[in-house]
Amino acid sequence: MNSKIITVVLLLWPAGAQAADVLTLEKAVQEVLAANQDVQAAGYRIEAAKARIPQAKALDDPMVGVTFEDVPLDTADVTKGEKINYRVEQKLPFPGKRHVRGKAARFDAEAVSEGSRGRVQDILLDLKSTYYDLYRLDRSLAVNRETQALLRQFLGSTEEAYAAGKTSADAPLKAQVELSKLQNEEVLLDQERQTHMAHLKALLNHENHRDDPRLPSNLSWPRLSASLEEMEAMASESRPELGALRALEKRDVAKVTSAKQSVIPDFAFAFEYNQVPNSIDHWTGTAAINVPIYFGKNRGQIREAKASLKATQAEHQSLEVHTRHEIEQAYSAVKAAQKIVGSYQSKILPQAKTTLEASRLAYASSKVDFLTLIDAARTYKDLQMSFYENQARLGTSFAELERLVGRNL
């Protein structure tokens, strides 16, 4: 009984191990988010931007100093002087200025965060496009090799027919030419696959010597579940580029306020402890303000800040318009790809396969010539490869739509 259980486990284990080795798109996304260096760099940029917030609203460092008064020229001993003054000075901006600078830095960090999120989404789009291309190439190579095997069968039967005097000499030659074309096509497809596989491994941060990840033979293809209007609303809320411009707009508003505050004076306070060897120690306090009398400089700062704000607002409005148009195009592309893929699955491929089978039977009964059979096989092969191209186009178009919207759909 135990030996039977062990046998069953051994028979089932390789299939389970192979299934575990298959790289699904979900696993690929998780690996990229965990290991891709560009993704990690985006996270560090966010940390760096957030670290600038406390710097922006911090006080200036205090000044600490000592003054030695009336030291005789004939000595380097500063303790021989008449007086030693110990001084501490601190500059204090007018109340509210630090808060505004902190707001500007916070919105700047928010813009960097949105920009980094967009960079991560660009990487994921690249990953998905590469993944769908590899799926297309894997399926195309499989179709190519199946067609080669089919043509070898045709070639064998044609050579037998020619030896028996039942067909002309050009039939085996046509089959051999068609087979050579398929072999050349296989070489090109395999070369393209290696290029995309190298790019996928780079995105996954895999070493070059590692085995190529194996993709599943079938994918579950995405379908639209939201209307065009809902997509546009999602993009307005979630697209990173729009979020970054919103944050920059708020930052520029804060900078306008900061520029206006530049005409308000700041304060400086100092305390001195005066040590007099031959008299009583005493202290001195100082309070001062700066006098912003060069209004040309201040007005220039205000004009610059207002111009920057208007530029950001114009960029924001422009991107809103372009986003709507781009989503309309991507939405239409996904809809069209879904219809084409559905048409291939329900009509085109079944009809082409039926035509191929009918041509085989007709050729076996000498009702059609060999060229007709070759044409049927080539047509079925081309339609299968076109089907996988349209499937990959559907996946890539959907990924591009997700990138425009700024979230998973």
N, C-alpha and C positions, 0 to 999 in steps of 0.2 A: 504493500500500500504506500509506504513512504517513498519507494523508488518511483512509483507512478506520479506522485505529487511533485517530486523533484524534476521528473521529465517534463511535466506540464509547465512548471516554472521556467525551466530552461528554454522551452519552446516559446513561451510568451515574453520572456525578458528582452530579447533583441528588439522586438516590435515596440515595446514600451520605451526602451532606451532610445530608439530612433525617434519616436514621437517626442521624447523630451529634448532631443537635439534640434528639433525644427525651430527655426527662428521666426516666430510670428511677428506681425507688425507691432503689436502691443509690447512684446518683449524688447523689440528693437528700440522703441521709444523710451522704455524704462532704462535700457543700457545707455542710450545717448544722454539722457538727463543725469545719469549717475556718473558717467565716465568721460564724456566729451570735454576736452580742454576749453573750447570756446564757450560752452555753457558755464563751466566753472569760472572762467574769466568774467562773464557777465555778472555772476554773483558777487565777485570781488569788486567790480565797478560800483555795484549798488552799495556795498559796505563802505567803500571809499567816499561816495557821495554823502552818505548818512553821517560819516565821521566829520564832515565839514560843517554840519549844523551847529554843534556846540562851539566850534572855532569862530563862526561868524558872529555869534552873540556874546562872546566872552569879552571881559574887560581887557584893556591894555595892561601889560605887565607893569607892576609898580617899579619906580626908580628908587634905588637905595644908594646913598653916597656918603662920603666923609670929606670935610674941608679942613685943612690945617692952615691957620692964619698966623702971619707975622713970624715965620720960622727964620732965624738968623742965617745970613748967607754963608757964614763960616762953618756950618754944620749940616749934616744930612739927617740928623736925628729930629724927626718931626715932633717928638714929644717936647722939644725945647721951645715950641711955638707958644704964642700968647693965648691961643684959643683953638679948640677942636670942635667942629660942628658935625653932628650926625644927622643926616637928612633922609626922610622917606616922602616920596611924592606919588600920588595916584591921580590919573585922569579919569573923569567920569562923564560919559556922554549924557546929553539931555534925556530925561525919562522918555521912554518909548522908542528911542533909536535902536537900541539893541534888539528889542522885540521885532521891529520891522526887518532888521538884517537877518534875524533868525528865521522869519517867515520866508524871506527870499531864498535863503539856503535850503529850507525845507522843501519848497516847491521845486527848486533846482534838483534836489535829490529825487523827488518824485518823478521829474522828467527823465532823469538818468535811469531810474527804475523801469519806467515804461519803455525807454529805448532799449534797455537790456532785455526786457521781456520780448520786445519785437525781434531782437537778435536771436533769442532762443527759438522763437517761432519760425524764423528764417531757416535755422538749422533743422528743425523738425520737418519743414516743407521740403528741404533738400533730401532729408532721410526718406520721406515718403515717396518722393519722385524717383529716387534711386531704387527703392524697394520695388515699386511697381514696374520700373524698367527691367529689373532683374527677373521679376515674375514673368513678364512678357518674353524675355529672352529664353528663360528656362522652358516655357511652353512652346516657343517657336522652335527651339532646338529639338524638343521631343517630336513635334510635328514633322520637322525636316527628316529626322532619323526614321520615323515610322514610314514616311513616304519613300525614303531610300530603300527600306526593307521591302516595301510593296513593289517598287520598280525592279528590284532584284528578282522577285517572283515573276514579274512580267518578262524580264529579260530571259530567265530560265525557260519559261514556256515558249517564248518567241524563238529562242535558239533551237528548241526541240521541233517546233513547227517548221522552221527553216530547213532543218536537217531532213525532215520528212517531206519537204517540197510543198508545204501547205501555205507558205508566206514568202514574201520577197526578201531580198538581202538587206534592204534598207530598214526593216523593222527592228532587228537587233541593234543597228547603228543608232537609230533614233532613241531607243531605250538607253543605250550607253551614254549618248550625249546628254540626255536629260538627267541621268544619274550623276554625271560629272558636274553639271550645273548645281545640283543639290549639294554635292560634296564641297564645292567652292563656297556656296552659301553657308554651309555649316561652319567653315573656317572663319568667315567674317562674323557670323553670329557669335561664335565662341570668343573671338577677339574682343568684340563689343562687350560681351558678358564679363570678361576678365577686367576690363576697364571699370565697369560699374561696380564689380565686386571689390576692387581695390578701393574705390571711393567709399563704399559702404563700410569696409573694415576701418578706414580712416575715421569716419564719423563715429563708429563704435569704439574707437581707440583700441582696436585689436592690433597685435603685432603682425607683421607681414608673413611670418613663418607659420602662423596659426592656420588651421584648416578653414576652408571657406564655410561660412554658415549656410545651412540648408534651408531653403524656403519651402513652405507647404505647397502641395500640388494644386490646391484650390483655396481661393480667398472668398470671404464674405464681403460683398461690395457694398459701399455706403449708399444710402438713399436719402433724398431730401425729405425732411419732415416739417419744414417751416416755409412760410410764404416769402416772396421777395420783400415785402414791406417789413416782415419780422426780421429778415436778415439785415436790412438797412438799419433798423433800430438797434439790433445787436452790435453792429459795427460802430455805430455812433457812441455806444456805451463802452465797448470792449476793445476796439482796435488800438494797439499800443501807440501808433503814431499820433492818433487823435488825442489819446490820453496824455502823451508827452506835450503836445501843443497846448492843451488845457492847463497843464501844470506850468508851462513856460509863460502862458498868459497871466496867470496868477503871480508868478515870480516878477514879471515886468510891472504889474500893478504895484507890487511891494517896492520895486526899485523906483517907481515914480514918487511914491510916498517918501522913500529914503532921500531922493534928490531934493524934494521940497524941504525936508528936515535939515538939509545942509545949511540953510540960512539961519538955523537956530543955534546959538552958541553952546559950547560944551564947557565943562568945569574942570578945574585942576586944584587939588588940595595937597598941601605939603606940611610936614611937621619937622622941626629941627630941635635937636637937643644940643645946647651949647655948653661945652665943658671948658671952664676957665681955671687954670691951675692956681692962680693967686687971688681968686675972687669966688663969688657964689655962682654955681651953675644955674643956667636958666634955659628956657625954651622959647621957640618962635613958631607961630602958625602962619600959613600963607593960603589964601584963596584967590583963584584967578579964573577968568573965562577968556575963551578966544573970541575975536571980533571978526565975524565974516563980512568984511566991508567990500570985498571984490566981487560984486554981484554979477559981473559978466561971467565969471567962472560958474557961479551957482545957477544962473539962468541957462548956461550951456549944458550943465548936467541935467537940468529938468527937461530941456528940449530933446536931449539924447535919449533920456528914459522914455519920454512920450513917443518918440519916433520908433523906438524898439518895440514898444507895446503895440503900436498900430501895425508894424510889420508882422508881428506874431499873430495878431488878430486876422490879418489878411491871409496869412499862410493857413491858419486854422479853417477859415471859410473856404478857401480854395481846396484844401484836402477833403473837406466834407463833400463838396460837389464831385470831386474826382472819385472818392470812395463809392458814392452812389452809382456812378457810371461803371466803375470796375466791378462792383457786385452784380449789377445787371448783366454784364458780359459773362462773368464767371457762372452765375446762376443759369443763364441760357446755355452755356457750354455743358454744364452738368446735366441739364434736362435733355439736351440733344444726345449726349453720350449714353444716357440711360435708355433712350428710345432705340438708338442704334444697337446697343448690346442686346436689348430685348428682342429686336428684330432678328439678329443673328441667331439667338438661342431658339426662338420659336419657329422661324421660317427658313432663313437662308442656309444654315448649316445642315438641318435635316434634309432639305431639298437637294443640296449638293451631294450629301452622302448617298441619298437614294439614286441620284444620277450616276454616281460612280459605280454603285453596285449594278445598276442596269447596264452600264457600259461594259462591265466585266462579263456579265452573262451574255450580252449581245456579241461581244468579241469571241467568247468561247463557242458560240454557235455560228461564227463567221458572218454575222449580220452587219457588223461595223468593222472598219479597219483599225489597225493598231494606233494610228495617230489620234483617232477619236478617243480611244482608251487613255492615251497619254494626256490628252487635253483635259479629260474628266479628272484624272488624278492631280494634275497641276492646279486645276481650278479649285478642287476641294482643299488642297494644301494652302493655296493663296488665301482662300476665304477663312480657313482656320487661323492663319497668322494675322489676318486683318481683324479677326474677332478678338484675339489677344491684344492687339494694338489698341483697339477701342476700349477694351477693359482697362488697360493701363492708363489710357487717356481719361477715362471716367474717374479712376482713383486720383490721378494727378489734378484734374480739374476740381474735384471735391476738396483736395488738400489745399489748393490755391484759394478756394472759397473760404475755407476755415481760416486761412492766413489773413484774408481781408476782413473777416468778421472779428477775428481775434480770440476765438474760443473753439473748442471741439464741438462738432455738430453731430 
